[in-house]
Amino acid sequence: MADNSINASSDSDVLAQLEEAQEALQNLRFQKSMQQLEDLSQIKKMKKKIARIKTIFYQQKNLKKSKKVSDV
């Protein structure tokens, strides 16, 4: 998933993507505990993906907040 596709998404879409990524991270951790996960770098990649999604969500949130203030 490209960052541009996240940027163009609405808040509800971004939150849905965040929830999916968090569930995927939980599954990866579970696989690791059961010694079924071969590529441990997947956990690190998923954490970075979650951080990117959160950053974009809060940037959109702050942008909307600043637009409301400037409109008043």
PyMOL Python script that loads the backbone (N, CA, C, O; Angstrom):
from pymol import cmd

cmd.read_pdbstr("""\
ATOM      1  N   MET A   1       0.845  -1.162   0.000  1.00  0.00           N
ATOM      2  CA  MET A   1       0.000   0.000   0.000  1.00  0.00           C
ATOM      3  C   MET A   1       0.895   1.232   0.000  1.00  0.00           C
ATOM      4  O   MET A   1       1.799   1.342   0.828  1.00  0.00           O
ATOM      5  N   ALA A   2       0.659   2.122  -0.888  1.00  0.00           N
ATOM      6  CA  ALA A   2       1.445   3.342  -0.983  1.00  0.00           C
ATOM      7  C   ALA A   2       0.914   4.376  -0.002  1.00  0.00           C
ATOM      8  O   ALA A   2      -0.267   4.376   0.347  1.00  0.00           O
ATOM      9  N   ASP A   3       1.798   5.249   0.432  1.00  0.00           N
ATOM     10  CA  ASP A   3       1.388   6.306   1.354  1.00  0.00           C
ATOM     11  C   ASP A   3       0.371   7.233   0.711  1.00  0.00           C
ATOM     12  O   ASP A   3      -0.485   7.789   1.399  1.00  0.00           O
ATOM     13  N   ASN A   4       0.456   7.405  -0.604  1.00  0.00           N
ATOM     14  CA  ASN A   4      -0.478   8.280  -1.300  1.00  0.00           C
ATOM     15  C   ASN A   4      -1.902   7.769  -1.189  1.00  0.00           C
ATOM     16  O   ASN A   4      -2.836   8.564  -1.089  1.00  0.00           O
ATOM     17  N   SER A   5      -2.083   6.466  -1.206  1.00  0.00           N
ATOM     18  CA  SER A   5      -3.435   5.921  -1.093  1.00  0.00           C
ATOM     19  C   SER A   5      -3.991   6.158   0.302  1.00  0.00           C
ATOM     20  O   SER A   5      -5.199   6.333   0.465  1.00  0.00           O
ATOM     21  N   ILE A   6      -3.131   6.165   1.304  1.00  0.00           N
ATOM     22  CA  ILE A   6      -3.591   6.457   2.662  1.00  0.00           C
ATOM     23  C   ILE A   6      -3.949   7.932   2.771  1.00  0.00           C
ATOM     24  O   ILE A   6      -4.955   8.284   3.386  1.00  0.00           O
ATOM     25  N   ASN A   7      -3.128   8.799   2.175  1.00  0.00           N
ATOM     26  CA  ASN A   7      -3.373  10.238   2.241  1.00  0.00           C
ATOM     27  C   ASN A   7      -4.719  10.605   1.645  1.00  0.00           C
ATOM     28  O   ASN A   7      -5.376  11.527   2.129  1.00  0.00           O
ATOM     29  N   ALA A   8      -5.137   9.909   0.614  1.00  0.00           N
ATOM     30  CA  ALA A   8      -6.381  10.224  -0.073  1.00  0.00           C
ATOM     31  C   ALA A   8      -7.592   9.615   0.628  1.00  0.00           C
ATOM     32  O   ALA A   8      -8.727   9.887   0.237  1.00  0.00           O
ATOM     33  N   SER A   9      -7.375   8.808   1.643  1.00  0.00           N
ATOM     34  CA  SER A   9      -8.468   8.116   2.315  1.00  0.00           C
ATOM     35  C   SER A   9      -9.153   9.014   3.337  1.00  0.00           C
ATOM     36  O   SER A   9      -8.571   9.975   3.840  1.00  0.00           O
ATOM     37  N   SER A  10     -10.404   8.674   3.628  1.00  0.00           N
ATOM     38  CA  SER A  10     -11.131   9.396   4.660  1.00  0.00           C
ATOM     39  C   SER A  10     -10.705   8.878   6.033  1.00  0.00           C
ATOM     40  O   SER A  10      -9.982   7.886   6.131  1.00  0.00           O
ATOM     41  N   ASP A  11     -11.152   9.548   7.085  1.00  0.00           N
ATOM     42  CA  ASP A  11     -10.786   9.156   8.446  1.00  0.00           C
ATOM     43  C   ASP A  11     -11.211   7.729   8.752  1.00  0.00           C
ATOM     44  O   ASP A  11     -10.452   6.965   9.347  1.00  0.00           O
ATOM     45  N   SER A  12     -12.417   7.372   8.347  1.00  0.00           N
ATOM     46  CA  SER A  12     -12.910   6.027   8.655  1.00  0.00           C
ATOM     47  C   SER A  12     -12.104   4.964   7.918  1.00  0.00           C
ATOM     48  O   SER A  12     -11.869   3.880   8.453  1.00  0.00           O
ATOM     49  N   ASP A  13     -11.677   5.270   6.684  1.00  0.00           N
ATOM     50  CA  ASP A  13     -10.840   4.333   5.929  1.00  0.00           C
ATOM     51  C   ASP A  13      -9.476   4.164   6.599  1.00  0.00           C
ATOM     52  O   ASP A  13      -8.959   3.052   6.697  1.00  0.00           O
ATOM     53  N   VAL A  14      -8.903   5.270   7.055  1.00  0.00           N
ATOM     54  CA  VAL A  14      -7.596   5.218   7.705  1.00  0.00           C
ATOM     55  C   VAL A  14      -7.693   4.425   9.002  1.00  0.00           C
ATOM     56  O   VAL A  14      -6.811   3.624   9.311  1.00  0.00           O
ATOM     57  N   LEU A  15      -8.758   4.646   9.757  1.00  0.00           N
ATOM     58  CA  LEU A  15      -8.933   3.898  10.995  1.00  0.00           C
ATOM     59  C   LEU A  15      -9.133   2.411  10.736  1.00  0.00           C
ATOM     60  O   LEU A  15      -8.663   1.575  11.507  1.00  0.00           O
ATOM     61  N   ALA A  16      -9.824   2.083   9.659  1.00  0.00           N
ATOM     62  CA  ALA A  16     -10.009   0.680   9.296  1.00  0.00           C
ATOM     63  C   ALA A  16      -8.672   0.048   8.919  1.00  0.00           C
ATOM     64  O   ALA A  16      -8.392  -1.090   9.295  1.00  0.00           O
ATOM     65  N   GLN A  17      -7.850   0.784   8.180  1.00  0.00           N
ATOM     66  CA  GLN A  17      -6.529   0.285   7.802  1.00  0.00           C
ATOM     67  C   GLN A  17      -5.654   0.107   9.043  1.00  0.00           C
ATOM     68  O   GLN A  17      -4.882  -0.847   9.136  1.00  0.00           O
ATOM     69  N   LEU A  18      -5.780   1.037   9.994  1.00  0.00           N
ATOM     70  CA  LEU A  18      -5.019   0.946  11.234  1.00  0.00           C
ATOM     71  C   LEU A  18      -5.429  -0.300  12.021  1.00  0.00           C
ATOM     72  O   LEU A  18      -4.579  -1.027  12.535  1.00  0.00           O
ATOM     73  N   GLU A  19      -6.712  -0.533  12.106  1.00  0.00           N
ATOM     74  CA  GLU A  19      -7.209  -1.701  12.827  1.00  0.00           C
ATOM     75  C   GLU A  19      -6.719  -3.004  12.174  1.00  0.00           C
ATOM     76  O   GLU A  19      -6.306  -3.933  12.868  1.00  0.00           O
ATOM     77  N   GLU A  20      -6.769  -3.060  10.860  1.00  0.00           N
ATOM     78  CA  GLU A  20      -6.288  -4.245  10.137  1.00  0.00           C
ATOM     79  C   GLU A  20      -4.802  -4.471  10.380  1.00  0.00           C
ATOM     80  O   GLU A  20      -4.364  -5.605  10.576  1.00  0.00           O
ATOM     81  N   ALA A  21      -4.031  -3.396  10.367  1.00  0.00           N
ATOM     82  CA  ALA A  21      -2.588  -3.513  10.575  1.00  0.00           C
ATOM     83  C   ALA A  21      -2.284  -3.970  11.997  1.00  0.00           C
ATOM     84  O   ALA A  21      -1.369  -4.766  12.211  1.00  0.00           O
ATOM     85  N   GLN A  22      -3.042  -3.474  12.966  1.00  0.00           N
ATOM     86  CA  GLN A  22      -2.831  -3.892  14.349  1.00  0.00           C
ATOM     87  C   GLN A  22      -3.183  -5.361  14.545  1.00  0.00           C
ATOM     88  O   GLN A  22      -2.508  -6.070  15.291  1.00  0.00           O
ATOM     89  N   GLU A  23      -4.237  -5.816  13.877  1.00  0.00           N
ATOM     90  CA  GLU A  23      -4.596  -7.226  13.945  1.00  0.00           C
ATOM     91  C   GLU A  23      -3.515  -8.094  13.291  1.00  0.00           C
ATOM     92  O   GLU A  23      -3.188  -9.173  13.787  1.00  0.00           O
ATOM     93  N   ALA A  24      -2.973  -7.613  12.182  1.00  0.00           N
ATOM     94  CA  ALA A  24      -1.912  -8.352  11.506  1.00  0.00           C
ATOM     95  C   ALA A  24      -0.671  -8.436  12.393  1.00  0.00           C
ATOM     96  O   ALA A  24      -0.010  -9.474  12.436  1.00  0.00           O
ATOM     97  N   LEU A  25      -0.351  -7.353  13.099  1.00  0.00           N
ATOM     98  CA  LEU A  25       0.790  -7.364  14.021  1.00  0.00           C
ATOM     99  C   LEU A  25       0.555  -8.359  15.149  1.00  0.00           C
ATOM    100  O   LEU A  25       1.467  -9.086  15.546  1.00  0.00           O
ATOM    101  N   GLN A  26      -0.647  -8.388  15.654  1.00  0.00           N
ATOM    102  CA  GLN A  26      -0.983  -9.336  16.714  1.00  0.00           C
ATOM    103  C   GLN A  26      -0.817 -10.775  16.211  1.00  0.00           C
ATOM    104  O   GLN A  26      -0.294 -11.629  16.927  1.00  0.00           O
ATOM    105  N   ASN A  27      -1.261 -11.039  14.982  1.00  0.00           N
ATOM    106  CA  ASN A  27      -1.105 -12.376  14.407  1.00  0.00           C
ATOM    107  C   ASN A  27       0.368 -12.737  14.227  1.00  0.00           C
ATOM    108  O   ASN A  27       0.768 -13.874  14.478  1.00  0.00           O
ATOM    109  N   LEU A  28       1.176 -11.765  13.791  1.00  0.00           N
ATOM    110  CA  LEU A  28       2.603 -12.023  13.628  1.00  0.00           C
ATOM    111  C   LEU A  28       3.250 -12.350  14.974  1.00  0.00           C
ATOM    112  O   LEU A  28       4.080 -13.254  15.065  1.00  0.00           O
ATOM    113  N   ARG A  29       2.870 -11.618  16.006  1.00  0.00           N
ATOM    114  CA  ARG A  29       3.423 -11.888  17.338  1.00  0.00           C
ATOM    115  C   ARG A  29       3.009 -13.272  17.832  1.00  0.00           C
ATOM    116  O   ARG A  29       3.797 -13.982  18.457  1.00  0.00           O
ATOM    117  N   PHE A  30       1.778 -13.639  17.547  1.00  0.00           N
ATOM    118  CA  PHE A  30       1.307 -14.962  17.943  1.00  0.00           C
ATOM    119  C   PHE A  30       2.093 -16.047  17.202  1.00  0.00           C
ATOM    120  O   PHE A  30       2.499 -17.045  17.797  1.00  0.00           O
ATOM    121  N   GLN A  31       2.302 -15.843  15.906  1.00  0.00           N
ATOM    122  CA  GLN A  31       3.085 -16.809  15.128  1.00  0.00           C
ATOM    123  C   GLN A  31       4.507 -16.922  15.670  1.00  0.00           C
ATOM    124  O   GLN A  31       5.083 -18.009  15.718  1.00  0.00           O
ATOM    125  N   LYS A  32       5.064 -15.775  16.077  1.00  0.00           N
ATOM    126  CA  LYS A  32       6.424 -15.786  16.629  1.00  0.00           C
ATOM    127  C   LYS A  32       6.461 -16.601  17.923  1.00  0.00           C
ATOM    128  O   LYS A  32       7.393 -17.374  18.144  1.00  0.00           O
ATOM    129  N   SER A  33       5.461 -16.429  18.765  1.00  0.00           N
ATOM    130  CA  SER A  33       5.443 -17.153  20.035  1.00  0.00           C
ATOM    131  C   SER A  33       5.281 -18.658  19.829  1.00  0.00           C
ATOM    132  O   SER A  33       5.748 -19.463  20.635  1.00  0.00           O
ATOM    133  N   MET A  34       4.613 -19.020  18.738  1.00  0.00           N
ATOM    134  CA  MET A  34       4.428 -20.440  18.425  1.00  0.00           C
ATOM    135  C   MET A  34       5.574 -20.978  17.549  1.00  0.00           C
ATOM    136  O   MET A  34       5.539 -22.125  17.102  1.00  0.00           O
ATOM    137  N   GLN A  35       6.576 -20.141  17.316  1.00  0.00           N
ATOM    138  CA  GLN A  35       7.754 -20.464  16.509  1.00  0.00           C
ATOM    139  C   GLN A  35       7.379 -20.891  15.088  1.00  0.00           C
ATOM    140  O   GLN A  35       8.004 -21.776  14.505  1.00  0.00           O
ATOM    141  N   GLN A  36       6.347 -20.245  14.546  1.00  0.00           N
ATOM    142  CA  GLN A  36       5.916 -20.504  13.177  1.00  0.00           C
ATOM    143  C   GLN A  36       6.346 -19.393  12.223  1.00  0.00           C
ATOM    144  O   GLN A  36       6.243 -19.539  11.005  1.00  0.00           O
ATOM    145  N   LEU A  37       6.825 -18.289  12.778  1.00  0.00           N
ATOM    146  CA  LEU A  37       7.202 -17.140  11.953  1.00  0.00           C
ATOM    147  C   LEU A  37       8.669 -17.273  11.559  1.00  0.00           C
ATOM    148  O   LEU A  37       9.552 -17.298  12.416  1.00  0.00           O
ATOM    149  N   GLU A  38       8.920 -17.357  10.256  1.00  0.00           N
ATOM    150  CA  GLU A  38      10.290 -17.516   9.772  1.00  0.00           C
ATOM    151  C   GLU A  38      10.981 -16.178   9.566  1.00  0.00           C
ATOM    152  O   GLU A  38      12.169 -16.042   9.859  1.00  0.00           O
ATOM    153  N   ASP A  39      10.252 -15.195   9.066  1.00  0.00           N
ATOM    154  CA  ASP A  39      10.838 -13.883   8.768  1.00  0.00           C
ATOM    155  C   ASP A  39      10.446 -12.900   9.870  1.00  0.00           C
ATOM    156  O   ASP A  39       9.369 -12.305   9.824  1.00  0.00           O
ATOM    157  N   LEU A  40      11.319 -12.732  10.857  1.00  0.00           N
ATOM    158  CA  LEU A  40      11.028 -11.878  11.998  1.00  0.00           C
ATOM    159  C   LEU A  40      10.975 -10.398  11.619  1.00  0.00           C
ATOM    160  O   LEU A  40      10.432  -9.587  12.370  1.00  0.00           O
ATOM    161  N   SER A  41      11.530 -10.041  10.470  1.00  0.00           N
ATOM    162  CA  SER A  41      11.520  -8.643  10.047  1.00  0.00           C
ATOM    163  C   SER A  41      10.104  -8.182   9.684  1.00  0.00           C
ATOM    164  O   SER A  41       9.856  -6.981   9.579  1.00  0.00           O
ATOM    165  N   GLN A  42       9.186  -9.114   9.496  1.00  0.00           N
ATOM    166  CA  GLN A  42       7.801  -8.745   9.197  1.00  0.00           C
ATOM    167  C   GLN A  42       7.193  -7.954  10.350  1.00  0.00           C
ATOM    168  O   GLN A  42       6.381  -7.055  10.129  1.00  0.00           O
ATOM    169  N   ILE A  43       7.585  -8.284  11.577  1.00  0.00           N
ATOM    170  CA  ILE A  43       7.062  -7.573  12.748  1.00  0.00           C
ATOM    171  C   ILE A  43       7.508  -6.117  12.697  1.00  0.00           C
ATOM    172  O   ILE A  43       6.706  -5.208  12.907  1.00  0.00           O
ATOM    173  N   LYS A  44       8.777  -5.904  12.419  1.00  0.00           N
ATOM    174  CA  LYS A  44       9.317  -4.547  12.334  1.00  0.00           C
ATOM    175  C   LYS A  44       8.641  -3.751  11.218  1.00  0.00           C
ATOM    176  O   LYS A  44       8.314  -2.577  11.390  1.00  0.00           O
ATOM    177  N   LYS A  45       8.440  -4.398  10.083  1.00  0.00           N
ATOM    178  CA  LYS A  45       7.787  -3.733   8.952  1.00  0.00           C
ATOM    179  C   LYS A  45       6.351  -3.349   9.296  1.00  0.00           C
ATOM    180  O   LYS A  45       5.889  -2.269   8.928  1.00  0.00           O
ATOM    181  N   MET A  46       5.650  -4.229   9.998  1.00  0.00           N
ATOM    182  CA  MET A  46       4.262  -3.947  10.358  1.00  0.00           C
ATOM    183  C   MET A  46       4.189  -2.798  11.363  1.00  0.00           C
ATOM    184  O   MET A  46       3.281  -1.970  11.287  1.00  0.00           O
ATOM    185  N   LYS A  47       5.134  -2.740  12.301  1.00  0.00           N
ATOM    186  CA  LYS A  47       5.167  -1.634  13.263  1.00  0.00           C
ATOM    187  C   LYS A  47       5.368  -0.302  12.540  1.00  0.00           C
ATOM    188  O   LYS A  47       4.740   0.700  12.882  1.00  0.00           O
ATOM    189  N   LYS A  48       6.246  -0.301  11.544  1.00  0.00           N
ATOM    190  CA  LYS A  48       6.492   0.924  10.776  1.00  0.00           C
ATOM    191  C   LYS A  48       5.251   1.318   9.984  1.00  0.00           C
ATOM    192  O   LYS A  48       4.937   2.502   9.864  1.00  0.00           O
ATOM    193  N   LYS A  49       4.553   0.332   9.448  1.00  0.00           N
ATOM    194  CA  LYS A  49       3.328   0.610   8.706  1.00  0.00           C
ATOM    195  C   LYS A  49       2.282   1.240   9.628  1.00  0.00           C
ATOM    196  O   LYS A  49       1.601   2.189   9.240  1.00  0.00           O
ATOM    197  N   ILE A  50       2.158   0.717  10.834  1.00  0.00           N
ATOM    198  CA  ILE A  50       1.208   1.264  11.805  1.00  0.00           C
ATOM    199  C   ILE A  50       1.590   2.698  12.153  1.00  0.00           C
ATOM    200  O   ILE A  50       0.723   3.567  12.247  1.00  0.00           O
ATOM    201  N   ALA A  51       2.870   2.948  12.342  1.00  0.00           N
ATOM    202  CA  ALA A  51       3.332   4.303  12.656  1.00  0.00           C
ATOM    203  C   ALA A  51       3.016   5.268  11.522  1.00  0.00           C
ATOM    204  O   ALA A  51       2.612   6.404  11.771  1.00  0.00           O
ATOM    205  N   ARG A  52       3.196   4.826  10.269  1.00  0.00           N
ATOM    206  CA  ARG A  52       2.877   5.682   9.118  1.00  0.00           C
ATOM    207  C   ARG A  52       1.388   6.009   9.079  1.00  0.00           C
ATOM    208  O   ARG A  52       1.000   7.153   8.842  1.00  0.00           O
ATOM    209  N   ILE A  53       0.564   4.998   9.312  1.00  0.00           N
ATOM    210  CA  ILE A  53      -0.882   5.205   9.275  1.00  0.00           C
ATOM    211  C   ILE A  53      -1.300   6.173  10.375  1.00  0.00           C
ATOM    212  O   ILE A  53      -2.110   7.070  10.136  1.00  0.00           O
ATOM    213  N   LYS A  54      -0.756   6.001  11.579  1.00  0.00           N
ATOM    214  CA  LYS A  54      -1.090   6.902  12.686  1.00  0.00           C
ATOM    215  C   LYS A  54      -0.644   8.330  12.388  1.00  0.00           C
ATOM    216  O   LYS A  54      -1.366   9.284  12.678  1.00  0.00           O
ATOM    217  N   THR A  55       0.545   8.473  11.809  1.00  0.00           N
ATOM    218  CA  THR A  55       1.053   9.807  11.471  1.00  0.00           C
ATOM    219  C   THR A  55       0.127  10.502  10.489  1.00  0.00           C
ATOM    220  O   THR A  55      -0.207  11.673  10.665  1.00  0.00           O
ATOM    221  N   ILE A  56      -0.286   9.788   9.462  1.00  0.00           N
ATOM    222  CA  ILE A  56      -1.171  10.366   8.451  1.00  0.00           C
ATOM    223  C   ILE A  56      -2.520  10.716   9.061  1.00  0.00           C
ATOM    224  O   ILE A  56      -3.087  11.764   8.754  1.00  0.00           O
ATOM    225  N   PHE A  57      -3.038   9.844   9.926  1.00  0.00           N
ATOM    226  CA  PHE A  57      -4.328  10.106  10.565  1.00  0.00           C
ATOM    227  C   PHE A  57      -4.269  11.387  11.394  1.00  0.00           C
ATOM    228  O   PHE A  57      -5.166  12.226  11.302  1.00  0.00           O
ATOM    229  N   TYR A  58      -3.209  11.544  12.209  1.00  0.00           N
ATOM    230  CA  TYR A  58      -3.110  12.733  13.050  1.00  0.00           C
ATOM    231  C   TYR A  58      -2.806  13.990  12.232  1.00  0.00           C
ATOM    232  O   TYR A  58      -3.219  15.085  12.614  1.00  0.00           O
ATOM    233  N   GLN A  59      -2.094  13.848  11.119  1.00  0.00           N
ATOM    234  CA  GLN A  59      -1.872  14.998  10.244  1.00  0.00           C
ATOM    235  C   GLN A  59      -3.193  15.472   9.650  1.00  0.00           C
ATOM    236  O   GLN A  59      -3.456  16.673   9.596  1.00  0.00           O
ATOM    237  N   GLN A  60      -4.022  14.532   9.205  1.00  0.00           N
ATOM    238  CA  GLN A  60      -5.328  14.893   8.655  1.00  0.00           C
ATOM    239  C   GLN A  60      -6.192  15.535   9.724  1.00  0.00           C
ATOM    240  O   GLN A  60      -6.899  16.507   9.460  1.00  0.00           O
ATOM    241  N   LYS A  61      -6.134  14.997  10.918  1.00  0.00           N
ATOM    242  CA  LYS A  61      -6.929  15.521  12.035  1.00  0.00           C
ATOM    243  C   LYS A  61      -6.516  16.963  12.366  1.00  0.00           C
ATOM    244  O   LYS A  61      -7.366  17.834  12.549  1.00  0.00           O
ATOM    245  N   ASN A  62      -5.208  17.198  12.440  1.00  0.00           N
ATOM    246  CA  ASN A  62      -4.713  18.539  12.739  1.00  0.00           C
ATOM    247  C   ASN A  62      -5.007  19.515  11.610  1.00  0.00           C
ATOM    248  O   ASN A  62      -5.272  20.691  11.861  1.00  0.00           O
ATOM    249  N   LEU A  63      -4.961  19.043  10.369  1.00  0.00           N
ATOM    250  CA  LEU A  63      -5.262  19.893   9.227  1.00  0.00           C
ATOM    251  C   LEU A  63      -6.712  20.351   9.281  1.00  0.00           C
ATOM    252  O   LEU A  63      -7.009  21.520   9.033  1.00  0.00           O
ATOM    253  N   LYS A  64      -7.608  19.434   9.602  1.00  0.00           N
ATOM    254  CA  LYS A  64      -9.022  19.794   9.707  1.00  0.00           C
ATOM    255  C   LYS A  64      -9.239  20.777  10.848  1.00  0.00           C
ATOM    256  O   LYS A  64     -10.025  21.717  10.727  1.00  0.00           O
ATOM    257  N   LYS A  65      -8.542  20.556  11.951  1.00  0.00           N
ATOM    258  CA  LYS A  65      -8.673  21.436  13.110  1.00  0.00           C
ATOM    259  C   LYS A  65      -8.182  22.841  12.775  1.00  0.00           C
ATOM    260  O   LYS A  65      -8.803  23.827  13.170  1.00  0.00           O
ATOM    261  N   SER A  66      -7.076  22.935  12.051  1.00  0.00           N
ATOM    262  CA  SER A  66      -6.539  24.243  11.692  1.00  0.00           C
ATOM    263  C   SER A  66      -7.425  24.952  10.682  1.00  0.00           C
ATOM    264  O   SER A  66      -7.519  26.179  10.695  1.00  0.00           O
ATOM    265  N   LYS A  67      -8.077  24.194   9.805  1.00  0.00           N
ATOM    266  CA  LYS A  67      -9.004  24.794   8.856  1.00  0.00           C
ATOM    267  C   LYS A  67     -10.212  25.376   9.578  1.00  0.00           C
ATOM    268  O   LYS A  67     -10.705  26.439   9.199  1.00  0.00           O
ATOM    269  N   LYS A  68     -10.694  24.694  10.613  1.00  0.00           N
ATOM    270  CA  LYS A  68     -11.835  25.197  11.380  1.00  0.00           C
ATOM    271  C   LYS A  68     -11.473  26.493  12.086  1.00  0.00           C
ATOM    272  O   LYS A  68     -12.272  27.429  12.122  1.00  0.00           O
ATOM    273  N   VAL A  69     -10.271  26.553  12.648  1.00  0.00           N
ATOM    274  CA  VAL A  69      -9.834  27.743  13.354  1.00  0.00           C
ATOM    275  C   VAL A  69      -9.682  28.905  12.384  1.00  0.00           C
ATOM    276  O   VAL A  69     -10.071  30.029  12.701  1.00  0.00           O
ATOM    277  N   SER A  70      -9.125  28.652  11.214  1.00  0.00           N
ATOM    278  CA  SER A  70      -8.903  29.728  10.255  1.00  0.00           C
ATOM    279  C   SER A  70     -10.224  30.216   9.636  1.00  0.00           C
ATOM    280  O   SER A  70     -10.317  31.362   9.197  1.00  0.00           O
ATOM    281  N   ASP A  71     -11.238  29.349   9.602  1.00  0.00           N
ATOM    282  CA  ASP A  71     -12.533  29.738   9.061  1.00  0.00           C
ATOM    283  C   ASP A  71     -13.306  30.634  10.020  1.00  0.00           C
ATOM    284  O   ASP A  71     -14.153  31.420   9.595  1.00  0.00           O
ATOM    285  N   VAL A  72     -13.020  30.517  11.287  1.00  0.00           N
ATOM    286  CA  VAL A  72     -13.750  31.297  12.300  1.00  0.00           C
ATOM    287  C   VAL A  72     -13.255  32.671  12.398  1.00  0.00           C
ATOM    288  O   VAL A  72     -13.762  33.454  13.201  1.00  0.00           O
TER     289      VAL A  72
END
""", "prot")
cmd.dss("prot")
cmd.show_as("cartoon", "prot")
cmd.util.cbc("prot")
cmd.orient("prot")
